[in-house]
Amino acid sequence: MKADDLHGLAPAVIATADVDMLRDDGEAYARKLMENGVNVKLKRYMGVPHPFVFMDAALKQAQECIQDSCDALKDAFTRG
């Protein structure tokens, strides 16, 4: 966040949790990347706390985040 120039960074996938004190920081970082021309996929998972991705046995948002992350990796490795 403190860097003046973020141009040229690799594409990013940023997942934030709705009930997380770090949510706004993650989303601000995503906006800064976008402003610097970086391809960013940002998604907020509603109603969940910071460690929600580890709760995939109980939370559909965690299952969705894991699938979204896998899809993004698959896309990144199969492009080009």
C-alpha positions as CSV (number, residue, x, y, z in Angstrom):
1,M,0.0,0.0,0.0
2,K,2.9,2.4,0.6
3,A,4.4,1.9,-2.8
4,D,4.0,4.9,-5.2
5,D,3.9,2.7,-8.3
6,L,2.2,-0.7,-8.6
7,H,2.2,-0.8,-12.4
8,G,3.4,-4.1,-13.9
9,L,2.4,-6.3,-11.0
10,A,0.9,-9.7,-11.7
11,P,-2.9,-10.0,-11.8
12,A,-4.4,-10.5,-8.4
13,V,-7.4,-12.2,-6.8
14,I,-8.4,-10.5,-3.5
15,A,-11.1,-12.1,-1.3
16,T,-12.4,-10.1,1.7
17,A,-14.6,-11.2,4.5
18,D,-17.6,-9.0,5.3
19,V,-17.1,-9.2,9.1
20,D,-13.4,-8.5,9.2
21,M,-11.5,-5.5,10.6
22,L,-9.0,-5.9,7.7
23,R,-11.7,-5.9,5.0
24,D,-11.4,-2.2,4.1
25,D,-7.6,-2.5,3.9
26,G,-7.8,-5.4,1.4
27,E,-10.4,-3.6,-0.7
28,A,-8.3,-0.4,-0.6
29,Y,-5.3,-2.4,-1.9
30,A,-7.4,-3.8,-4.7
31,R,-8.5,-0.3,-5.7
32,K,-4.9,0.9,-5.7
33,L,-3.9,-2.0,-7.9
34,M,-6.7,-1.3,-10.3
35,E,-5.8,2.4,-10.4
36,N,-2.3,1.3,-11.4
37,G,-3.6,-0.8,-14.3
38,V,-3.3,-4.2,-12.6
39,N,-6.0,-6.8,-13.4
40,V,-7.8,-7.5,-10.2
41,K,-10.7,-9.8,-9.2
42,L,-12.1,-8.5,-6.0
43,K,-14.9,-10.2,-4.1
44,R,-16.4,-9.6,-0.7
45,Y,-17.9,-12.7,0.9
46,M,-20.9,-11.5,2.9
47,G,-21.7,-12.3,6.6
48,V,-18.4,-14.2,7.3
49,P,-15.4,-13.5,9.6
50,H,-11.7,-13.3,8.8
51,P,-10.9,-17.0,9.0
52,F,-14.0,-18.1,7.0
53,V,-12.1,-20.0,4.3
54,F,-11.1,-22.6,6.9
55,M,-14.8,-23.2,7.7
56,D,-15.6,-24.8,4.4
57,A,-17.4,-27.7,6.1
58,A,-20.0,-25.3,7.5
59,L,-20.0,-22.2,5.3
60,K,-21.1,-22.0,1.6
61,Q,-19.1,-18.8,1.3
62,A,-15.9,-20.7,2.2
63,Q,-16.7,-23.3,-0.4
64,E,-17.4,-20.6,-3.0
65,C,-14.1,-18.8,-2.1
66,I,-12.1,-21.9,-2.5
67,Q,-13.7,-22.7,-5.8
68,D,-13.2,-19.1,-7.0
69,S,-9.5,-19.3,-6.0
70,C,-9.1,-22.6,-7.8
71,D,-10.8,-21.2,-10.9
72,A,-8.5,-18.2,-10.9
73,L,-5.4,-20.4,-10.6
74,K,-6.6,-22.7,-13.4
75,D,-7.3,-19.6,-15.6
76,A,-3.8,-18.2,-14.8
77,F,-2.0,-21.5,-15.6
78,T,-3.9,-22.3,-18.8
79,R,-3.7,-18.9,-20.5
80,G,-1.2,-18.3,-23.2
